[in-house]
Amino acid sequence: MNTALAGVVAYLALGVLGFLFRPRWLSSALAILAGAVSLALWAPGFSEMTLGPSSWGIAVVGDELARGFWALALFLHVAVAWHERARLGAFQPLLTLLTGTALAAVISIDLFNLYVAMELAALLSFLLISYEAKTKAVWATLQYLLLAAVGMILYLLGVGLVYGKLGTLSLSQIRALAPGLSDPTVAIGVGLLVAGASVKSGLFLFGLWLPPAHGYAPTGVSAVLSGLVVKLGVVALARLAVAFPLGDVLLALGVVTGFGGIIYALWERDLKVFLAFSTVSQLGYILIGFGIGGGAAQGAILYAVAHGLFKALLFLAAGQAIEEASERHIAKLKGKLAWPSALGLAVGTWAIVGLPPLAGFAGKETLSLAVPAPVGWILTALSFGTAAAFAKLLPLFWPGQGRGKIGGLALLACGVIGLGLLGVVSLPGLVSLTAWGKALLVAAMGYLFYFVFRRFQPALPRPSLDRAITTALVSSLGLIAGFLFTR
């Protein structure tokens, strides 16, 4: 535990020092080094420990979930910091503080400490999204801040109700009490906790702030938000599911989020907003895994790490493509991309649709092998929809003129390929003609579906501030009512 806490403290301290001393990249580099050393020392894991007096101490744990997200956070920090190394001002220190906050969040199993970490992450994300002070980005940031505030208020109310009834903030102690949801105070409190974390994660209907915020944020910020930050709410949901009977709830949220995100992604034409809607959909896979539990939860962790890598790659490549072509509309980008951007989009797309032997295939197949057959068909349908949505990017894989910037694209592409190969050779069941053939068939059928129905354009409601707040509150009330009346 001491080495993990030392890594978090070093990260946050060096982030603050980055505002005071130059060159600012040096504090980021030292923070990454400190985090990597800390992870290497505690990576075998540590059981739950309490920081501070037992009655008010913060419970932390170094489990598989924490290890996976630490590795993802450090890798993304390296890639994005390198890709955005030319940015001046406070960008690097803010990025360092955001990464350090994520490191603190994923080792916490304390209700209030999770709240503090998610709230700090929301504030730092607000500053980073609006960093370039562009009109659309600022407006998207305000939506993000308002919705995040709604989510965190709901979560904090839930913390108060649960603590008032059970007398502890430690999720492991709550699990030992086995409170269930028979008590109405606990039921309402847990409903508020789940609703708040769902808004923070940007789940479908709960968090319609996500597409505009990620779509109009600076390129590197979009990569970190979609690859890491939105998953902090999912981590909180996974921790809550250990203490309360939330398996079916997470499964239902995963299905709704997965298909809701796909419906919007299928017909979105703005490249970065399209990627943001696909992030909503991909969270569905992770929630389904945590909802099933057991081996499926391990598959969810692997897929969360894989998604962080290939989605960051996609956002970095998309940002460069938009800069190169001065155009956001997907169809108008054809033939205008430099080869690094085109190749980055290609590798990221092949990974997210689940083509072997890339990271997306390893994560999806590991998850599919650990779930019951009916849930496996749901995952297959989600993969089909993902392939159909990403078929619109196929014309962008052939580059035009220009050399472009490689930056963090190469590092992330290597991570996507490396994690996929590691998973294929080390996990049972991934090297089989059946698994590879299914992945290729689902992708091909998804592509065929898109090219047959691409001219069909339904009039979907567009996310706006009033709609986002309304759907978040209505969905939260519905969730709380469900906890209260079906206990």
N, C-alpha and C positions, 0 to 999 in steps of 0.2 A: 504493500500500500504506500509506503513512504516514497518509493521511487516514482510511482504514478503521480502522487501529489506534488512531488518535486518537479516533475515534468510540466504539470499544469501551472504551478506558480512561476516557473521559469518562462513559460510561454507568455503568460499575462504580463509579467514584469518587463520582458523584452519588448512586448507590444507597446507598453507605455513609454519605455525608453526610446522607442522609435520616433515618437513625437518630439523628443528633446535633442537627439543627437543625429548627426549625419556621418556617413551615408546611411540612409534609412534601410537599404537592402541588407546591410550588415546585421541589424537586429533581427530581421526576418530569418536570415541564414542561421544565426545563432539559435533562434527559437526552434527552427526545424531540427537542428542538430541535437538540442536538448531533448526535444520530444522523441526523436529517434532513439537516442541512448536510453531514455526512460522506458520506452516501449520494449526495447531489447532486454532490459533488466527485469521487467515485470511480466513479460509476455507469457511465461508459463502459467500465469494467473495467480490471483490471490482471493481467498474467501472473504466473505463480508467482514468489514471492520467499521468501527465508528470513530469519527473524528470529533473530539470534544467530549463533554460530559454525556453520560449515557442517556439522560433524559432529554437533552437537546442536541445531542451529537448528530452529525451528518453521516448516514450510512453509505458506504461505497463498496464496490465489488469489481474485481478484475476477471470477468467471465468472457466467454466466446464472443458475445455481442460487443462488449467493450473493446476487445482486441481487434475485431474486424473494423469497427468504426474508427479506432485510433489509426490503424494502418491507412484507411481510406482518407482520413482528414490530412494526415501528413503528406501523403502522395499528392493529393489535390493542391495542397498549399505549395509544394515544390513546383508543380506544373503551372499553376496560375501565376505565382510570383515570377517565375521565369518568363512566361508569356507576356506579362504586363510590366516587365522590368523598366520600361521606358516611362511609365507613369510617374509624374512628380507629385509632390504634396504628401498628404496623409494616407494615400491609398494602401501602401505596404503595412504601416502600423495597424490600420483598421482591419486589414485582412488577417494579420497575425493575431489580433485580439479576438476576432471572430472564430478563428481556428482553435485558439486556446479555450474559448467558451464551449465549443463543441466537445473538446477533449474532457472538460470537466463534466459536461452533461451526461456523457455516455457511461461514465463509471458510477454515477449517482443512482441510488435506489431510495432516495428520500423525496417525499412529495414536494416539500417546500423548496429544496435545492433544485429540483427539476424546474420548478416555476421560475426561480431566479435565473437559471441558465437560459431558459427559453426566452424570458423577457429581455435579457441582455443581448441575446442573439438577434432578437427583433429590432432592438435599437441600433445595433451595429449594421444590420442589413439595411435599415432605413437610410443610414448615412452613406452606405456604399451604393445603393441603387440610385440615389440622387447625386452621386459624386460629380457627374458631368454637368449637372444643372440644366439638362435639356427639358423642355416643357413636358413632353409625354412621360419622361422618366420621373419628373417631380410629381406629376399627377398620379402616376402608378405608385410612387412611394407613399403618397398620402393615403391612398386606398389601402396599401399594405399596412401602414401604421394603424389606421383606424380598425381594420379587421383583426390585426394582431392584438390590439387592445381589447376588443370584444372577446376574443378567445381567451386571453389571459385573465380577464375579469371572471369569466365563467370558471376557469380552472381554479383560480384563487378562492372563489366561493366554495367550490368543491373541497378544496384543502381544508377550509374552516369547518365544514360540516363533518367530514370524515375524522378530523383530529378531535373535534368536540365530542364525537360519539365514541371513538376508539382510544383516544388518549395517546396516540403515537403517530409519527410521520414516516417511520421506517416501513418500507413495503414488505420486508421479510418478517417483521414483527406482526404486521397486519395479516400476512399469510398464515402465520402461526395461530392467530386468533380465529382464522377461518370464519369471518363474519357473514359471508354470503350477502344476499341482497334482500333478506326478509324484513329487515328493519327499514322503514320508510326514509329515515334520515340518511342512512348509509346509501340506500338506493338513489336518492336524489343527489347526494354528494358524488357518488361514482358517475352518475349521468353527467353532472357538470364537469367532472375531470375529463371524461371521454370526449365531451363536446368541445371543451377548450383545447385539448390536444389535437382534435380533428381539425379545428379551425387553423391552428398553428401549422399543421401538416399540409394544409391546402387540399384536403379531401374534397371530392366532388360534392357540390351544394354547400358544404361547410366553409370552403375557402376559395371562392371565386376571385380572390385577389391575386392568385398565383400567376395566371397567364399574362396579364398586363405587366405585373411587377417583374417577372423573369424576362418577358419579351422585350421590354424597353430599358432594362438595366444595362450598364456597361458589360462588354463581352465577358471579361473574367469574372465579374460579379454573378452573371447569369449561370456560369459554370459551377461556381461554388454553391449558389443557392439551390439549384436543381440537384447537384451531385451530393450535397451534404446537409445543408441547413434545413430543408423541408423534412428531412428524415429525423430530425430531433424530436418532432412531435410523434413520429411513428415509434421511436425508441421509448418515449414516455408511455405510449399505448401498450407496447410490448412489456414494459415493466409493470404496468397496471394489471395486465392479464395474468401475471404471476401471482398477484395478491387477491384478485377478484375473479369470479367466473365470467370472463368476457370472451371466451373462445368463439361462440356463435355470433356475438356482436362484431368482433373484428372480421370474421368471415363475411358477414353481410356487408359491412362497410367496404371491404376489399372488392366484392363483386360489383357493388354500385359504383365505386370509384373507378374501377378498371374499365367498365363498359361506358360510364358517363364520359370519361376522358377520351376514349376512342371515338365516340360519336362526334365530338367537337374536333378532334384531330383529323378525322377523315376529310373534312371539308374546309379546314383552315388553310388560307393561302399565304399569310405572313409567316416567313420562315421561322423566326424566333418564337412567335406566339404559338405556332404549330408545335414546336419542340416543348414549349411550356405545357400545352394541353397533353402531350404524350407523357410528360412527367407525372401529371395527375393520374393517368391510366396506369403507369408502371408502379405507382405506389400500391395499386390493387394487388399485384403479385405478392408484395412483401406482407401486406396485411393478411392475405389469405394464409400464407405460411405461418405467421405468428398466431392466427386464429386456430389452425389445426394443432400446432404445437409439436413437441417431440422432434423427430427428424425433419419435419417440414419447417420448423423454426430455424434449424441449421441451414436448410436450403434458402430460407428467406434472408438470413444474414449474408450468405454468399451472393444472392442476387442483389441485395442492397449495395454491396461493395462493387459488384460488376456494373450495376446501373450507375453508380457514382462515377465510374471511370468512363463508360462510353457516352453518358449524357454530357459530362464535362467536355469530352472530345467533340461531340456534336455542336455544343454551344460555342466553343472556341472557333471551330471551323465555320459555323454559320455567321458568327460576328465578323470574321475576316471576309467571308463571301459578300456580306452586305456592304462592307467598306470598299471592297474591290469593285463592285458593280454599281454602288450608289443606288441600290434597289433592294427592297424587302420581299416583293412578290415572288413566290417560288418559280412560277413559269417564266418570268422575265429574267431570271438569273442564268438561264441556260447559255453555255458558251462564254460566260464572262468571268469564270472563276480561275484563279491561279491553281497550279497542281497541288500545293499543300492543302488548300481548302477543299478541293474536289476529293482528294484522297481521304482527308479527315472525315468528310461527310460519308464517304463510301464505307470506310471501316466501321464508323459509328452505326450506320444503318444496318450493315450486315450483322453487327453484334446485337442490336436491339431487337431485330426480327428473329434472332436465335439461330443463326447459321453456325454450324460447327467448323472449326473447333474454338470459336471465340468465346469471350467471357459470358456473353448473354446466353449462349447455348448451355454452358456448364451450369449456370445458375438456374435456368428454367428447367433443365432436365433433372437436376438434383431435387428441385422442388416437386416436380411432377412424380418422381419415383416414390416420394414420401407421403403423398396424399391419397385419400380414397378415390376410387375410379370416377364417381360423379364429379368430384372437385377437379380431377385431372382433365375431364372434358371441358370444364369451365376455363381452366388454364389454356387448353388448346384453342378454345374460341377467342380468348384474349390475344393469343399469339397470332391467330388468323387476322384479327382486327388490326393488330400492330403492323403486320406485314402489308395489309391493304392501305393503311394510312401512310406508311413510309414509301410506298410505290411511287408517289409523286416526286420523290427526290432522285429517282433513277436517272433522269436526263441530266442531272448536275454532276454526275460522276466523270464526265469527259471534260477535261479542263480546256480553257481558252488560252489566252496569252498571259504572260507575266510569271514571275518566279514566286512571288508571295513570301510570307513569313512562316517559318517552320515553328519556332518557339516551343511552346508546350505541347503542340500537336503531336510531335514525334514521341515524346515521353508518354503521353496518354495512349497513343496507339500501341506502343510497346506494352503498356500495362494491360490493355484490353486483350491483346494477343497472348501475353505471358500468363495472365490469370486463367484464360481459357485453356491453354495447353496444360497448365498445372492441374486444373480441375479434371481435365480429360484423363490424364495419366494416373492421377492419384485417387479418384473417386470411382467406386464400383458402379458398373452399369452404364457408364458414359461412352465406352468404346463398344458400340454395337451397331450393326447395320440397321436394326429396327429404329434406334434412337436417331441416328443420323438421317435415315430415310424419312422419318416422320417430320423432322425439322425442315428438311428441304421441301417436302410436299406441302406442309402448312404455309411456308413462305411463298411457294409458287401459286398456291390457290388464292392466297391473299392478294398477290400481285394481279392475278387474273380478275379477281373481283373488282379491284380498283379500276382497271382499264375498261371493264365492261360498263361500270356504273359511274365513271368519273364525271360525266356531264350532268348527273343528277345533283342538284344543289338545294338542299332543304333550307328553309329560313329558320335557323336556330336562334334562340334568344341570346343576345350578346351580353357578356358580363359588364356590369356598371356598378358604381358605388352603392346606389340604392338597392339594386337587385342583390348584390353581394351581401350586404348587411341583412336584408330581409330573409334571403335563403339561409344564411348562417343562423339567424335567430330562430326561424321556424324549424329548421332541421334540428337545432339543439333542443328546442322545446319538445319536439317529437321524440327525440332520443331519451330525454329525461322522463317523459310520460311512459315510454316503453319500459324503462327500468322500474318505474313506480308501480305500474299496473300489471306487469307480467312477472313480478317477483314470486 
